[in-house]
Amino acid sequence: MKQNRGNFLDGRLSKAAVLLRLFAMTATLMAEDFTYRITPSKTDPYLKEPILLRVDLNQTNPDVVLLFNFKVNPDTHYKVHPLFAKHNDTLHHTRLENLYELYPLQTGDINITFSLIKRVTNDAKVRYFSSGDRDDFKKLETEDFPITLPPLRLHVRPLPKGTALVGDYKLDYKTKTHHAKAYTPIPITVTITGRGYPPEITDLFPKSADYTLFTERPKIETISTPQGSLIKARYIYAISAQKSFTLPAVELHAFNPFEGHAYTLKIPEQHFEIEPVETKQLVDRTDSPKPFSFEIEWLWTFLGYLAAFVAGYGSALLWERRSGSYAYHDRSETTPLHAKIEDAKDAKSLLQILLASNDPHFREAIAALEAHLYKGEALDLRQCKQRLYKQTKKTQGES
């Protein structure tokens, strides 16, 4: 029994020892597969001071194929963005060199944390992965191991009170003119260039009742260099006024964290001469739409057309109400109708004559005259008179 128990315990101990050895070998393998180095340009920066962060990962175990997934974890205590990345993915000799720019956003002690995953594979899996194409995508099989990296601690120093800009900056301003007419916009451009935290200026010039200030959203350009980001911020304004005014001086309190001293960027006081404009010159002389113009000749013509239309419409109503038999007037004692038709000088006069005659034989001619007068259709007045003359003769003969 003792022997059996002893064998049982020895067996348990031997298994535990094997597991410990395997764990130790794995830990050693993971530790010896590569080396890493994280180097900040500064560990005691000022608030919003740009820090260069260099990250180097270098494979040291040539017996495996390594890949690295590395990133700086985002956090509200700092802002980070990559500047450059250099990867050497030679099999069995992988190397990664990254350069970041980091801005601390809180004073005191803060920790910069990192994420790293070591991906292990072999030559056969790489060859299989490389044999695919765009239409036959193959995933590279790897064993992934999260690696815990210690955080980078920074001690962030505060800025002088009232600091508006952090960095080594220069300011330039341009005004197209200092003389303008009243209410004419005058463009003003302010440019801030240098290295540091991107400017966050909202109201560069003060508001005033003496002028109207028009603003655009600032245009900020960033150029990445191995020494850090170069910043160019442009502020575009337009200012107009009714009378001459003075734009007060502007002072921006800045701090250079690289040299540790404060300085001031200035825009001097500027006077603008405004030429008054008479009120009548501000009124647009072109009427749009054009004013209503009264023309007496047009009115008489319109009334004539209207009278002819009313007469024609009334005769049509009477025509519909009659039973169909018409009483013709005896024209033996009056001027012959064809004489009146012949004397008509235009279509309007002729239409009035025909409408006054109240003769149903003239319905076709009345319709043609109305279409000419109201719809602009073509009409040969002479031919119309000839047809009416013949029709009048025929009507008189019947009567």
Buried (B, 14 or more C-beta within 10 A) or exposed (E): EEEEEEEEEEEEEEEEEEEEEEEEEEEEBBEEBBEBEBEBBBEEBBBBBBBBBBBBBBBEBEEBBBBBEBBBEEBEBBBBEBBEEEEEEEBEEBBBBBBBBBBBBEBEEBEBEBEBBBBBBBEEBBEEBEEEEEEEEEEBEBEEBEBEBEEBEBEBBEBEEEBBBBBBBEBEBEBEEEEBEBEBBBEBEBBBBBBBBBBEEEEBBEEBEBBBBEBEEBEBEEEBEEEBBBBBBBBBBBBBBEEBBEBEEBEBBBBBBBEEEEEEBEBEEBEBEBEEEEEEEEEEEEEEEEEEEEEEEEEEEEEBBEBBBEBBEEBEEEEEEEEEEEEEEEBEEEEBBBEBBBEBEEBBBBBBBBBEBBBEBBEEBBEBBBEBBEEEEEBEBEEBBEBBBEBBEEBBEEE
